[in-house]
Structures are given as structure tokens and as C-alpha cells.
């Protein structure tokens, strides 16, 4: 039996608990400030496009990087972009003859379109540059017939034999230590994986010789090797272990040869034609020197594109698939699933909202749920942005005008700082962008840039992957982008959820793919920060404006930064050494031999263990590379 005193004590406890819960709810409601964008004031910078370091074409004599090939091509664009990110001077020439007239010896890296190498004289020019310490990169290889004809060219490239002018591949094998993310075999091994295979289906079959280092090979069946490789070539690998001999016989895709102290890098395929190849160039620099350090963005975005939650569109299809309206589907099914995925993966969402997709019908958006979503976004530390897309493809200026009344009515204080568009063309006139927009996110494959500017005041953040579909080539490109920039922009476009074309567009199937992809393929990059688009916009501006010099004396690598504004991040790649201390910042090991350096001052010193005493400095003379 409960005494009166105990009864009163228990009753008072219940009253206090009830008050506490109600008070917490009231305070949470009052202090959440859901109607404001929490990133609007905390992420500001004065940097604009005019502040960015651009590798403009200047005098060839003073250039650190020269590309020999046609101007305006895909490879030339990649190399020029890479120079801007690496803060190096750049020049493009259509002929190797330019090298004979150079008056200065600033050249450090020579990137060559292999089609420009057709004679022994041109091979001799390249060998001369290599002997002077210049790193030579073949963005594409010469024709296999040219490689067969000139022995000096084969020796320069490190090619032991040309087995076939073209061979169909089963897949690719990327070895560890080159790109971030480690080893990967891009080969179909399970039923249903066939749709993921989109790497080069066939390449010329070159085997590499002594003194080379291979980073990626094409894979072949044992039967293909047995039928194609003759006894003379096979005998050259006698005495090697079976697995090593097989790998040496496989078609080389990415490899390095050495000429004296210089390195010759070869790309068998079109891998340097995509903007993600800036990561391949960075990986090559990491293999050229005893250490390499360069700036990165350090931002991982998750963009939820084309999120309509304020009108019940495509009602018949929604009822057929989900037995609910589109509004109910997004609020009761999609949103809880999204927040669960973001929580499990540690991602930050930027939700690009549209009041409606269809503007020619009589259905008008209902703003009743705006408060609900803004509250949920605040709780998840997520951000809202605008979508420029519509079903009819109306001009951005017209869509913004029609949407403006809706947002002014239901979210008058929220500052929308980012905008999503399926492509640059869908943005229309740049002047049509709302005045407060700082950054534009683009759909997958719609831009030739990794990151950059749309105009003086607005940055571009193209999608790096879809998150729903992740092919072998997609995975390779992710490794490249993370290696180059410590950056990804995963875009989940929900247009197909509202207007599905088949069963694969059902949310049940899509959510399983999204959860599996985000939890698997980005796990290796957890050391990089999760950001919203506004946060990464500021980091991109600072990254593009930053300039730096670095040198090493003994065990200490010194960074001298210019135009630094707040934090800056660098990747440091070492070979057999470890970072022990950073003055002026901090460090974190990402994987074996790779460190993320946070620079908090203009002068940063990185101490490494067991380093040798030598020096290398950006902007040094030919012959300085080791």
C-alpha cells in the first residue's frame, strides 16, 4: 500500500517530468529558428572569380607545365584545370618543336598527346627532356603501329612487347597506393553486375618491361592469355611467381617508366579526357617525388534534387504505386528514409525544393507543409535550396517568378543560397538567378568542370555521382575526384520518383540502392568533412583563391600560404615516412602514407619521421625532381 507521502511524491515527480518535457518542446520550438538558414551568416567570404588562381596561357619560357596537343581538346582542358588547382603556370603547343626554342628551364611537367609523336626525331626530343629531369606524361599513347616501328619509343615508354593492336577486356584491376580508396577489381563476378561494367571494352595490348611500375591493368581470361601470348614472350617471364607473371602479361593501362631520374607516365585509353582525371595527374605527381603536398577542398555533399512536397502531382501513378498522394509519399515514406540514410552515413543533406513540377495545369502548390520540412531540415542540420527544373522546361526567370510568391508567403525569412539545375542550359540567363544565390549545383555529366565559377559571384558544383547508379567507371571517377580535391557532390534526383518510368524508379528499390552505395563506396573517405552546398561553396572559393609554396629541409616540410582565409586543407603523400607533428595546424592519416593537413596559419611546418635531407620547391628548375 502506498502511503500518502509517497503518493504525493510520485505525483509531484510526474508533474515535474510533464513540465520538463513540455518545457523542452516549447524551448525547442522557440529556439530552433527553423525559418532561417543556419549556414547563411556563418559561411561568408569576400572571394569571387576574379580572386581565383587561373593557369592562363602565358609565355612558354616561364611555364612549369606544357601540354603538346590541340588546344580546346578534352585532355588540354583537364591539364589546364589541374594547373589552376595546383597553382602552376600552363602553356599549350600544337608541336614538340616548341621545346627546342625554350629560353628558360622552368619546365617541370610535359603532357603529350601521343598522336603528336610519329618520328624518331620527336622521340629524341622527349628523351632529351626526360634526361633533363622533366616528368613526361603521355595523355594518350602513339598509334600501336608507331610503337611497333620505333624501338627507342618502346624503351621510352617502358613497353616490352606489343602483343595485339586491340584486345577485348574482361575488366580492370586498379592496384593500391595510386588513387585514394585503395585496390579495386572492376570485373563482373556476380549475376546482375553486368550493367555496372562500362570501363574501356578493348585496348591495345602492351606488356611492360623491367624498371616500370604498373598502377592499373586490363583483365583477361586465362584462355585468352594462353591463345594469344607466344612462347617467346612467355619465356621472358620465366622464373617469376605465377601470379606476378600473369599480371606482367596483362594489358597495361596506367604505368610508369624511369629515364635517369625522370619519370615517364603512360595512359593506355581515354582516361585523361574526363575532368576527374585531375586525380590521375595528382597521383602521378605523388609517384614522381619522395613526397607531394597540394591543396584540397575537403567537402562531401549530398544533394537531394528536385524535391516536390507541396503539390500532389501525377496523382494516378502515386495512388497506383503507393496508395497515397505524392505529398503523403514524400512526408511519410521518403523523408524518414532519407534522414535514416543520412544519419547512418554521416552525410549532410542539401534539399533542393520546388513548389511544383507542372506549371500548365490548374493544380496550385499548398504551403501547409513548408514549416514541417523547415523544422525537419533544422533538426538534421540540413539546408534548403531551390530547384530550377520543371516538367515543361520553362525558362528559369519565369519559374523563379512564379515560385517567388510561394516562398515569400510560406518561408519569408529563409535565405535560399543554392540552386539546382539539370544542366547549364537549363539555368538560362545567368542574370535570372535570384540575387542571393551563391552556388549552383548541376546534374551528373552536365559540365566539363570539377568545381569553378558560373560568373563573378556564383560558383558551380557539378554532380560527381548520382548515388542511385554506381557503375565501375563511376567508382573510378570517385577515386580520382577524392584524390584530387577531397571532394564529392552526390546527387539524388527525385524527379523519377514523382514521374517514374518503370519499377526501378520505385522508392523502395531506389532507397535500397542509395543506402548501399553511400554506405559502401564513400566509406574510404570518411576523414573528409560532410558539408552542405553553402559550406562547400565557401571552401571552394577559398581553395581557388589560395596560393602556396612548399619546400623541404631535412625532416621538415614547410608550407607558405598566400590569400588564406580561415582554414585550408592539404593532402600530403609520403613513401615510407610518417607525420609526427604539425606546427600551425593539425593532421589526420587517411590511409597508409596519405595525410590530411589542416593549415590554420600562413606558415605551417610538417615534421616527418625518418626523412632524408634534401630539397624540392614548386617553381624549381628542370632537373630538381627526384
N, C-alpha and C positions, 0 to 999 in steps of 0.2 A: 504494500500500500504506500502511495506517495504522500508524504507529509505536505502540509500547506506551504511551508517554507520552500521545500524542493519544487513544488508545483509552480510557485511564483518565480523561483529562479529559472526554471526551464522556460516558462512563458516569456520572461524578460530576455532570455537568450534568443528565442525565436523572433521576438520583436526587433532586437538589435541586428540579427542576421538579415531579417527582411529589410530593415532600413539601410544596412550596408549594401545589399545587392541593388536596391532601388537607387541609392545614392550613387553607386558606381555606374549604373546605367545612365543616370541623369548627367553625371560628370562626363562620361564618355561621349554622350550626345552633345554636350555643350562645348567640350574641348576638342572634339575631333576635327572641327573646321573642314568638314568634307567638301564644302563648296569652294575651297581654294586648292590650287595645285601646290603641294608642299615643295616641289622642286623649282618653282618659278624664281624665288628670291635667293635660294641657297646655291644656285648654279649659274653664276653670271660671269662674263668675261668681256673684255673690250676687243678681243682678237676677231678680225674679219679676213676676207680673202686676200686683201692687199698686204696682210701681215704674214701670209704663208710663204714658206721657202719653196720656190719653184725652180726646177732644174731647167731653166731656159737655155736654148741653144746659143752658146757664145763662141768665142774663138776656140778652135780645136787645140791650139797650143797649150791652153790653160786648163784643159778638161781632164778630169780624173777618169771618166767613163766615156768611151766612144762606141757607138753602135754602127756596124757596117752592114747596111741593107737599105731597103727602100723606105723613105720617110712616109709616115702615115699608116704603115702596116701594124698589125696586131702586136708583133714582137717589139717593134720600136716603141709603141705606146707603153708596153709593160716596162721596158727598160727605163724609159724616161720617168714614169711614175715611181719606179723603185728608187731612182736617183733623188727625186723630190723627198721621198720618205727618209732616205739615207743621208740627205743633205750633201749630195755630191754634184759636181758640175757635169754637164752632159753635152755631147755633140753627136750628130748623125751624119754619116757619109755614105754615099752610094758605092764607094770603091775603096779597096785596100790601098790603092796608090796614095791616098791621103797620108798614110803613115810615113812615107818617105820624105814628106815635106815638113814634118813636125819640128818646130824650133825649140820647144821646151820638153822636159821629161817628166811632166806631171801625170802622164797616163798610168793608171793602175789596173783598170779592167777593160778588156776589149771583148765586146759581144759581137759575134759574127753570124750572119745568115749564110748557111752552108752553100747556098746556090751561088754565092759570090766567089767560091773557091773552085776554080776549074783548071788551074795550070800549076806546074812545078814552081814557077816564079812566085805565085801567090802563097803556096805552101811555105816557101823560103821566107817570105815576109813574116808570116805567122810564127815560124820557128825563131826568127830573129827577135821578135817582140817577147816571146816566152823566155828566151835566153837573157833578156834584159830585166826579167822579173815581173813582167806583166801577166796577170791572170787572163787566160783566154777562155771564153765560153762560146761554144757552138750552140746557138739558139735552135738551129736546125742543122742537120748534117748534109754534106755534099751528096750528090747522087751516088748510089751504090756503084754505078759503072765508073765514076771518077775515083772512088775509094779503091776499087779493084785495080785501076790502072796505075796509081801512084803509090809506090812503096813508102816514100817519105811521108805522105799524108797518113797512111795507116800507122806508121810509127808515131807521128804527132798525136793521133787520136787514141793510140793505145790499142788498136784493133789487131788481133792475132789472125783472124780469118773472116772472110765474107762467105758464109755458108749458103745463104739464099737471098735473092733480091726482095722476097716477100714471103712471110710465113704467117699463117693464121694462129692466133694465140688462144690458149685456154683461159688465161688470166694474167695477173701481175703479182709480183712479190716485192713489196717495199720493205727493205731491211731497217732495223732500228738504228737510231743515232743520227739520222739525217733530218727528218722533219719531226716536229713535236707530235706526240701522240703514239710514237713507237712503231713497232713492226706491224705489218698488215698484209694478208694474202687476199687479193681481190679475185677470187675464183668461186664459181658456183659449186657448192658442196651439198646443199640441201634442196629438196623439192620446193619450188616457189621462189627461189632466188634468181631465176633466170632474168626477171625484169630488172634486177639490180645491176646486171653486167652491161656497162656502157663505156668501158675503157677501150683504147685502140684495139680493133679486132685483128689487125695484122701490121707487121713492121718488117723492115729488112733485118735479116738475122746476122748479127755481128757477135763474135766472141772476143773477149778482151784478153790481153796478154799480161806478162809479168810487170809489176810496178803499178798496176792500176787498182782502183778501189771502186767496187760497184755498189750503187745505192738502190737500184731497182732493176729487176729483170722481168721479161715475159715468161710465163709458164707454158710448158708443153707436155704432152703425154709422153711416157716412156717409149711408146710405139713410134711417135713422130721422130724422136731423137734417134732411135735405132734405125729407122728407114732413111734418114737424111744425112746423118753425120758419117763421113767415111773413116776408114781405119787410120789414115794418115793424120787426120785432125785428132781422132780419139787417142792416138799414141802420144800426142803432146801432153796429155793429162794423166799419163800412166804414173803410178806411184802416189797419186793423191787419194784421199779418202773418197768413198763412193759419193757421198752427199756433196762434198766440195767439188768433185769432178763434174757432177751433174749441174750444179749451179754455175760453174765456169762455162759449160756448154750452152746454157740457156741464152736466148737473145738479150743482149744488154740494152737497157732503156735509159738509165741515168748512171753515169760513171765518171771517174776522174783519172787522168793520166798525169805524170810528172815529167817535166823537162827542166833539168837542173833544179833550181829552187822554185820554179814557177809551176802552177797547176793548170791543166787543160781539162775543162769540163765539157761533157758531151750529152746532148739530148736527142734521143732517137724517137722522134714523134713530134707532135704539135703542142707539147705541154707548156711551152713558153708563149703561146698565143692567147692564153686566158689571163685575166688580171690577177687571179690567185697565184700566178707564177712568181709574183714578188717574193713569195715564201721560198720558192726554189732557189732564187738568187741569193736570198739571205742564208739559206742552208749551205750554199756553195761557199759563201764568204766564211762561214763557220768552219768549213773544211779546208780553207786556204791558209788561215793563220792559226797560231798557237792559242789564241783567244780571239773572241769577237764580241763587241758590245754595240748595241744600237737601240734607238727609242721605239717604244710600242705604245699603243693606245690604252690597253688594259680595260676592256669593256665587253661584256657579254649581254646582248639584248634579246628579249623575247617579245616580238611584236604580234599582237592579236589583231589582224587586219580585217576590215570590213565587218565590223560587229554591229548588226542591226538589232536593237532590242526595244524599239519604241513603236513598232507597227507590225501587224500580223500580215506579212506578205506571203505569197504562194500558199495560201491557206489550205487549199485542197490537198497539196502534196504533204504539208505538215501534218494534217489530220490523218492522212493515209499512212504515214510512216510512224508518227509518234502519238496519234490520237489527242493532240494538243495544238494550240495555236503556236505560231513562231515565237511570240513573246514569252509564253509559258515554257517552251522548249529551252530558250536561252536562259531564263531565270531559274528553272527548276532542274534542268538536266546539264546544260552546257557549263554554266558558270560554276557550280560546285565541283564539277570535274576539272575545270581549268585551275581553280585555286588549289585543288589537291595535287595536281601535276606540278604547279609552281612551287608548292611547299616541299614536295619530295625532292625536287631537283635544285632548289635554292634559287630559282630564276626570278627576276623581276619583270612583271608584265607592263607593257605599254599598250593599252586598248584603244585602237583607232575606230571611233564610233561614227556611225552615220544614222541620222533620224530615219532614213528610208533608202531603198534602192530604186524604187519606181516612182517617178515624178509625174507620169502622164495619166495615172489612174485617179480616182476620187478619194482614195484612202489617205487620210492625213495621220501623221505620227502623233502619238499620245505621250506627253511628257511626265505622266504619273510616276514612271519608274526611274526617272533620272536621279532623284535623290537616293533611291535604293542602290543604284550602281556606283554613284559617287562615294557613298558610305563604304561599300564593299571594297572599292579601289583604295580608299584611305586605310582601311584595316589591313590590306595586303601590301601596303607601301608601293602600290602600283600607280600608274599615271594614265590619264585620258588624253587622247589626241583625236584629230579629225581625219575622216576618210574622204578622198576626192573622187571615189569611184561611184558609178551609178549604172543601172541596167541599160539605160538608153545612151550612155556615153555623152551626157550633156556637158558643155564647157564648164570648167572649174568655176569661173566667175559667176555663172548662173546658179550652179549648185550651192556655192557659198552664200549667195544672196538669199536663196530660198531657205537654207539651213539657219541663217543668222537669226531670224526671228524666233525660231525654235529655241536656240541656245540662249538667247538673251532673255527669254521668258522663263526657262526652267533651270538654267545654270548661269545666271548673270555675273557671278563673281569668279567663276572658274576660268583660269588662263590656259587656253589650249596653245601649246608651244610647238607641237609636232603635227605633221600631216602625212598621210599615207596615200600613195598613188601607184597604180599597177605599172606605170611606166612614165618616162619623162614626157612623152607626148600627151598623156592624159592630164598632166599638170596645166597644159595650155600656156597662156601668157604668164610669165613669172610675176608680173605686176598684179595678177589676180589673186595671189596668195594673201591671206589675212595678214594684217600688219604685224601681229605678234608672233607669227610662225618663225621659229629659229632653225628648224631642221625638217627635211623631207625624207621619209623612208620610201624606198622603191621596191617593187616586186622583183622576184627572182629572175635573173637573166635580162634585166631591162637597162643595164648601164655598163659601160666599159670601165667604170671606176671602182676602186675598192672603197675609199672614202674621199670626199673632196667638197667642193662648193658648187651650189647651183647658181648663186650670184654673190654679190659682195657680202651680204648679210646672212644668207641661208646656206646651211651645209646639206650635203647629200649623204644618205646612209643606205646604199643598196642592200638588198637581202643577200646574205651569204648562203642560205639554205632554207628549204621550205619547212623542215621539221616534220612534215607528213610523209614525204617521199625522200628516201635517203639511199641513192644509188652508190655504187663503188666509186664513180667519178666524183660524186658529191662529197664522199668521205675524204677522198684525196685532196679536194679543194679546201675542205675544212682544215685539214692538217697544214696546208700551205698558208691559209689566212691566219691561223693561230701562230704559226712560226714567224710570219712577217710582222703582224700587228698586235697579237694577243687580243684579237677582236672577232666577234661573230655577231650576226644580226639574223636570228632565226625568225622566219615569218610564217605564221599560221593564218592563211587566208580563209575566212569563213563564208565567203560568197557561195561556195559549193554546198555548204550546209543548208543555206536558205534555198538555193536553187540547185539541188542535186541532179546529176546526170545519170547516176547509177547507184547500185547498192554499196559500192566502195565509198560513196560520199556520205553514208550514214554516220552520225556522230559516234555511235557505238564502235564502229570499226576505226574511224579516224582517231578517236581518243586513245585507243589501244596502241596505234602506230606512234602517235605523238609521245605518249608516256614511255614507250620502249626506246624510241630514238633519242629523246632528251636524256633519259637515264643511262644510256649506253655510250653514244658517240661523243658526248661532251664531258664525260666523267674525267677524262685525262686533263681537262683544262680548268678544273675547279679552283686552281690558285688565282685565276684571273677574276676580277670583280664582276658581280651581277649588277647591271645598271638599267635605268630607263633610258629612253631616247634623249631626253633633255640632259641627263647626266653624261651620256656618251657624247652628246653634241659638244659640251664644254671640253671634254677630254680630247676630242678630235681637233678642235680649234687650237688648243694648246700644243698638241702633237705636231700639227702642221706649221705652227709658228716657231717652234723650238729649233735652236741651232746648238751645236755642241762640238767640242774637240775632245779627244781622248789620247792618252799616252800611258806607257807602262815603264816603270823603272824598278827593277828587282821584283819584289813580290807585291808591289802596289800599282794598281790601275787607277789613274786619276781622270775624272770627268770634269770638264769646264763647260758650264751651260750658259747660253745667252737666250734672252727672251723667255726665260722661265717664269711662269705664273703659277704659284702654288705647286702641287706635286707633279712630278714627271716620272715615268717608268721606263726602264731599260731591260732588255734581255742580254744576259751575259752567258756566252758559251765557252766552256773550258774543256781541255783534254787532259785528264788525269790529275787535275787540280781541284781544290775546294775553296770556296769563300769562307773566310774565318771572321771577318769584321768589316763593317761599312761605316765610315765616318761621314756625316752629312746626310744620312738616310738609313735604310734598313734593307734586308734581303730575305728571300724565301727560295728554297730549292724546289723547282718544278718537277724535274726529273734528273736522272744522272747527268751531271755536268752542265745543267742548264739552270740559271738563276734569274729570278725576277728582282730587279734592283729598284727600290723606291728612292728617288732623289728629292730631298727636301730643302737643299741649299744649292747655290750656284757652283760650289766646289764640293765634289764628292770623291772620297778615296775608298777604293775597294781593295782589301788585303786578301791575298790568296795564299794557300799553303803549298810549300814545295815548289815555288816558282823559280824560273831561271832569270838571270839578269840580262835583259835585252830591251830594245825599244821599238815601238811601231806607233806611228801617228797618222791619222787621217790627213790627206793632203800631202803625204810624203812623196819622195821621188821614186821613179821606176827603179826596181831592184831592192826596195826596202822590204817587200813582202817576203815572208819566210814560210 
